[in-house]
Amino acid sequence: MTVSDTEWSTNEQRIAREVLDKAYMREVSALIEEVRQRSGSISELDEVWKLHDFLSARRHEIDGKYDYRYSVLIFVFARLIEEGWLHLEELEGLAPDKLTKLAALSRM
């Protein structure tokens, strides 16, 4: 069975949704704080456009990152662990084989 063929129990689906939402909120909160800091120092129109470009890029990145399809969820979680938005311990309750895969992938 490949990682993309992994099946998710109802309980694992619930855990996955909760944890993904929690990581999303952490990243969005950090983004909002960064925007507050950046926008507070804007004094020229060029800086407004730079902030716009930054936000457009971040929106694209975040929208693509939080993919809840079960076929890619292991990879999504591994990336979030690697980036620090999620901790492996928060995924407790997933099957041991999934946790092992996550631990390995997040160290790559």
N, C-alpha and C positions, 0 to 999 in steps of 0.2 A: 504494500500500500504506500503510495506517495503522499507527500505532505498535502497536496491539493485534493487528494481523495479522502482525507480524514473526515470522519463523521462526528457530529456534535450532538450530544444528548440534550434534552430539554433544559436540564440544570446547567449544562455547560453553555448553552446558548444564552441563558439568563445572565450567567457570570460574565460572559464575553461582552454582552451589550452594556452591562453596568460598568465594567472596567474600561471599555472603549469610550463610553460617555465621560467617565471620570478623567481619562487622559486628555480627551478633547477639551474639556473645560479647563484643565490646567494650562494647556497650550494657548487657548483663547485668552485666558486671564493674563498670561504673560505677554501676549501680543497687545492686549489693550493697555497694559502698563507701559510697554515700550512706545506705543503710539502717543500716550499721554506725555511721556518724556520728550519724544521727538517734536511733537506739535507745540510744546511749550516754548521751544527755542526758535520757531520759525519767524523769520523777519523779512524774507524775500519770496517773491513768487516762484522762483526756481526751486526753493526748498519745498514749497507746496507740491510741485510736480514730482519731486524726488520722493516725497512721502506717498503720493499717489502710486508711483511705480513700485515702491516697496510693498505697499498694501496689496496691489494687484498680484505681485509675485507670491506673497505669503498666502493670499486667498487660493491661488492655484495650487500651491504646495499642500496646504491644509486640506482642501477639498479632495485632492487625490490621495492623500495619506490615510484618511479615516474610511477605509473601504471595508464594509461589513459583510462582504461575501465570504461564506465559509471556506471556499476554496483558497483564499489568500489570507485568511485571518491570522494564521500562524506567522506569516511574514510581516503582517501589519504589527502584531504584538512584538515581534522581535525588534523591529525598527523602533517602536516606541520605547522599548526597554533600553535599547542602545542610545537613544536620544535623551533618555532621562525623564520622559513624560509618564512612564509606567515602571513598576517594579515587579519582578517575577513573583514575589510573595503575594501580590494582589490577585494573582491568577490561581491561587490555591482553590481547589475544587475541580479543576480541569483534570482530565485523565493523566496518569503519570507519563505516558508516552508523549503527550502534547507538551507537558512541562519539560521533559528531557529535550525535545526538539527545540523548544523556545530557548532553553538555556544555551544550547549549542549554537543556534542561529544568532542569538544576541551577542555572542562573543566573537563573531566573525568580522 
